[in-house]
């Protein structure tokens, strides 16, 4: 069984006029770190093959610049082929320019691609 893993974390504040840019994030491509370590070890212990994508976090701030969100979204979607499942660690409070719920936007795209 192949499981895609990734992490997405940002607390967006709509009262802050300064946007959160790509430079504000600490992305890690490839094998996951931090919060994903428990996910990965649990999946591997059950015999699953882990398909790492991206782990990205930023401190709370204004809405995320759309191009930054799209870059992270594409990093996850680019690996979402021929997988049996998806396990993402998401904070659940990210907004981007033109996207009122980044997590829902990402999950809808994954659902469409993975099934």
Residue frames relative to the residue before (quaternion, step in Angstrom):
aa qw qx qy qz dx dy dz
X 1.0000 0.0000 0.0000 0.0000 0.00 0.00 0.00
X 0.1911 -0.7797 0.5900 0.0863 3.58 -0.90 0.99
X 0.0620 -0.8021 0.5938 -0.0157 3.55 -0.75 1.13
X 0.3235 -0.7306 0.5775 0.1676 3.56 -0.83 1.08
X 0.0487 -0.8030 0.5938 0.0106 3.58 -0.91 0.91
X 0.1409 0.7722 -0.6111 0.1019 3.53 -1.22 0.59
X 0.2208 -0.7645 0.5892 0.1401 3.56 -1.31 0.12
X 0.0560 -0.7808 0.6214 -0.0319 3.52 -1.07 0.89
X 0.1722 0.8273 -0.5169 0.1369 3.59 -0.49 1.09
X 0.3229 0.6992 -0.5969 0.2249 3.53 -0.78 1.11
X 0.2336 -0.7386 0.6167 0.1395 3.55 -1.05 0.81
X 0.1684 -0.8174 0.5468 0.0671 3.55 -0.24 1.30
X 0.1594 -0.7713 0.6132 0.0609 3.52 -1.09 0.85
X 0.3060 -0.7947 0.4987 0.1615 3.58 -0.40 1.22
X 0.6024 0.5530 -0.3647 0.4454 3.61 1.22 -0.16
X 0.6162 0.5212 -0.3403 0.4825 3.57 1.29 -0.17
X 0.3304 -0.7774 0.5034 0.1818 3.59 -0.66 1.05
X 0.6252 0.5337 -0.3488 0.4502 3.61 1.16 -0.43
X 0.3562 -0.7590 0.4998 0.2173 3.62 -0.59 1.07
X 0.4321 -0.6367 0.5666 0.2948 3.53 -1.31 0.38
X 0.1804 -0.8177 0.5434 0.0600 3.56 -0.61 1.17
X 0.7199 -0.4162 0.3298 0.4469 3.54 -1.32 0.12
X 0.6520 0.5400 -0.3116 0.4314 3.58 1.01 -0.80
X 0.6207 0.5515 -0.3402 0.4415 3.61 1.21 -0.40
X 0.6465 0.5239 -0.3111 0.4591 3.58 1.24 -0.35
X 0.2582 -0.7164 0.6258 0.1688 3.50 -1.30 0.51
X 0.0126 -0.8373 0.5465 -0.0047 3.60 0.24 1.21
X 0.0918 -0.7458 0.6557 0.0735 3.52 -1.24 0.55
X 0.1878 -0.7912 0.5755 0.0869 3.56 -0.50 1.19
X 0.7333 0.4030 -0.3000 0.4581 3.56 -1.15 0.58
X 0.8333 -0.1333 0.0911 0.5288 3.58 -1.08 -0.66
X 0.4840 -0.7168 0.4397 0.2420 3.52 -0.85 1.05
X 0.2111 -0.7535 0.6115 0.1175 3.50 -1.35 0.42
X 0.8147 0.3462 -0.1985 0.4207 3.49 -1.41 -0.17
X 0.8624 0.0312 -0.0004 0.5053 3.57 -0.73 -1.10
X 0.6565 0.5326 -0.3175 0.4297 3.57 1.11 -0.53
X 0.4876 0.6889 -0.4364 0.3118 3.59 1.16 -0.38
X 0.6636 0.4957 -0.3026 0.4715 3.59 0.97 -0.82
X 0.6220 0.5316 -0.3300 0.4707 3.56 1.05 -0.77
X 0.6879 0.4905 -0.2846 0.4530 3.55 0.82 -1.00
X 0.6835 0.4798 -0.3104 0.4541 3.60 0.79 -0.91
X 0.6355 0.5221 -0.3305 0.4630 3.60 1.03 -0.73
X 0.6672 0.4956 -0.3007 0.4678 3.58 0.92 -0.90
X 0.6738 0.4926 -0.2986 0.4627 3.58 0.91 -0.89
X 0.6292 0.5369 -0.3341 0.4520 3.59 1.04 -0.73
X 0.6942 0.4448 -0.2759 0.4941 3.57 1.15 -0.58
X 0.6066 -0.6034 0.3320 0.3971 3.58 1.30 0.12
X 0.4773 0.6779 -0.4396 0.3455 3.60 1.23 0.11
X 0.3802 -0.6658 0.5874 0.2592 3.51 -1.25 0.55
X 0.2825 -0.7758 0.5465 0.1403 3.57 -0.73 1.09
X 0.1540 -0.7538 0.6342 0.0767 3.55 -1.00 0.95
X 0.1882 -0.8229 0.5266 0.1010 3.62 -0.10 1.26
X 0.1714 -0.7740 0.6004 0.1046 3.56 -1.15 0.65
X 0.7328 -0.3388 0.2985 0.5091 3.58 -0.09 -1.29
X 0.1414 -0.7308 0.6606 0.0974 3.49 -1.25 0.59
X 0.1366 0.8169 -0.5456 0.1278 3.59 -0.48 1.15
X 0.0046 -0.7936 0.6050 -0.0636 3.50 -0.97 0.99
X 0.0114 -0.7635 0.6446 0.0386 3.56 -1.25 0.51
X 0.5738 -0.5636 0.4602 0.3760 3.53 -1.22 0.47
X 0.6491 -0.5077 0.3691 0.4297 3.62 -1.13 0.43
X 0.1952 0.7722 -0.5834 0.1588 3.53 -1.08 0.79
X 0.7554 -0.3620 0.2863 0.4652 3.54 -1.29 -0.33
X 0.7527 -0.3516 0.2811 0.4805 3.54 -1.35 0.02
X 0.4854 -0.6562 0.4999 0.2896 3.54 -1.13 0.73
X 0.5196 -0.6077 0.5017 0.3301 3.54 -1.06 0.79
X 0.5598 -0.6597 0.3865 0.3196 3.58 -0.78 1.05
X 0.6556 0.5257 -0.3260 0.4331 3.60 0.90 -0.84
X 0.6238 0.5230 -0.3424 0.4691 3.62 1.07 -0.65
X 0.6537 0.4986 -0.3196 0.4711 3.58 0.89 -0.90
X 0.6630 0.5100 -0.3097 0.4521 3.60 0.89 -0.90
X 0.6183 0.5377 -0.3501 0.4539 3.60 1.03 -0.69
X 0.6822 0.4707 -0.2901 0.4784 3.59 0.90 -0.90
X 0.6260 0.5384 -0.3254 0.4608 3.57 1.01 -0.84
X 0.6839 0.4814 -0.2838 0.4689 3.58 0.89 -0.92
X 0.5994 0.5552 -0.3625 0.4483 3.61 1.09 -0.63
X 0.6721 0.4650 -0.2883 0.4989 3.58 1.07 -0.70
X 0.6874 0.4929 -0.2893 0.4483 3.59 0.83 -0.98
X 0.6222 0.5715 -0.3485 0.4060 3.60 1.04 -0.69
X 0.7152 0.4054 -0.2410 0.5158 3.60 1.22 -0.42
X 0.5813 0.6334 -0.3494 0.3727 3.59 1.28 -0.19
X 0.4416 0.6454 -0.4927 0.3815 3.55 0.75 1.12
X 0.8542 0.0636 -0.0790 0.5099 3.53 -1.05 0.85
X 0.4369 0.6391 -0.5034 0.3839 3.56 0.89 1.02
X 0.4432 -0.7034 0.4999 0.2426 3.53 -1.20 0.61
X 0.8082 -0.0153 0.0300 0.5880 3.56 1.22 -0.38
X 0.2880 -0.7314 0.5970 0.1602 3.53 -1.37 0.22
X 0.0025 0.7749 -0.6319 0.0116 3.56 -0.99 0.88
X 0.0232 0.8153 -0.5735 0.0758 3.55 -0.35 1.30
X 0.2711 -0.7034 0.6304 0.1851 3.53 -1.17 0.70
X 0.0842 0.8136 -0.5647 0.1096 3.58 -0.44 1.23
X 0.4743 -0.6764 0.4914 0.2758 3.55 -1.00 0.86
X 0.3453 -0.7950 0.4401 0.2345 3.58 1.02 -0.77
X 0.6968 0.4486 -0.2889 0.4794 3.62 1.11 0.42
X 0.4377 0.7106 -0.4473 0.3216 3.58 1.14 0.59
X 0.0493 -0.7509 0.6584 0.0133 3.52 -1.04 0.95
X 0.1288 -0.7712 0.6174 0.0858 3.56 -1.10 0.70
X 0.6720 -0.4492 0.3708 0.4573 3.54 -1.27 0.17
X 0.8399 0.1167 -0.1168 0.5170 3.58 -0.60 1.13
X 0.7105 0.3514 -0.2459 0.5579 3.61 1.27 0.04
X 0.2472 -0.8187 0.5040 0.1205 3.57 -0.42 1.21
X 0.7782 0.0805 -0.0916 0.6161 3.60 1.24 -0.19
X 0.2778 -0.8050 0.5049 0.1411 3.55 -0.10 1.33
X 0.6345 0.5414 -0.3378 0.4361 3.57 0.98 -0.79
X 0.6643 0.4866 -0.3039 0.4791 3.61 0.92 -0.87
X 0.6241 0.5413 -0.3289 0.4576 3.56 1.02 -0.82
X 0.6699 0.4909 -0.2871 0.4773 3.58 0.92 -0.93
X 0.6797 0.4970 -0.2996 0.4486 3.59 0.84 -0.93
X 0.6265 0.5255 -0.3377 0.4661 3.60 1.03 -0.72
X 0.6580 0.4966 -0.3074 0.4753 3.59 0.98 -0.83
X 0.6470 0.5052 -0.3164 0.4755 3.60 1.02 -0.78
X 0.6332 0.5321 -0.3278 0.4565 3.59 0.96 -0.84
X 0.6653 0.5025 -0.2998 0.4637 3.56 0.96 -0.88
X 0.7182 0.4512 -0.2503 0.4669 3.58 0.96 -0.86
X 0.7580 0.3845 -0.2059 0.4850 3.58 0.81 -0.98
X 0.4248 -0.7010 0.4667 0.3322 3.57 1.03 -0.78
